[in-house]
Amino acid sequence: MSDTTQTESTALGSGVYITAFIILFIILAVFADLFIFILGTIGLVVTFAALTESKGHGADHH
């Protein structure tokens, strides 16, 4: 086996996540019908909410 060390990845800024959310939301609004738009919006919100929660904002902000 090789001795590889895992490097920590740097977290992206909040602006990148907001921009990605807006771009995906606009793609949904332009190309999806109403049913897919509603389901896609719910999926986007749940996905990005889980992503921000998993980033581990702990007690260091309080």
N, C-alpha and C positions, 0 to 999 in steps of 0.2 A: 504494500500500500504506500501511497505517496503521502508525504507530510505537507498537506496544504492547510493553510490557516484561512479561516473565514473572516473576511473583512466586513466591517459594519458599513451598511449602506447609509448614505446621507438622506435625511428626510427632505422631501420636496416642500417648498413653501406653500402657504395657504393660497396664494394667488394662482398657483398651478392647478390646484384642485378645483378652485372656483371657475377658472377658465375651462377646464375639461368638462365640468358639469354643465356650464352654459353652452359649450359647443355641442355636447351630446343632446342637450335639451332642444337646441335649435334644429339639429338633424331630425329628432323625433317630430318636432312640430311641422317640418317641411315635408317629410317623406312618409309619415305614418297616417293611417286613418284614425278615427276617434278612439276606437277600442284599443288599438296598439299604443296610441299616444297615452291613454290613461294608464295602461299596464306598464308601459315603459317609464313613465314619470314616477310611478310608485316604486318600480325597480331601481331607478336612479337614486331616489331619495333614500331608500333603504340601504343601498350599496354605499353611498357616500357617508351616510350616518354611521354605518358600521366601520367604515374606513377611518373616520375621524375619532371614533371611540377607541379603536384598536391602536391608535397612535400613542396612547398612554399618557394623557394629560393627568398628571397626578397632583399631589398636594404641594408641589413646588410652585404652583401658580397662586396658592392661597396664602 
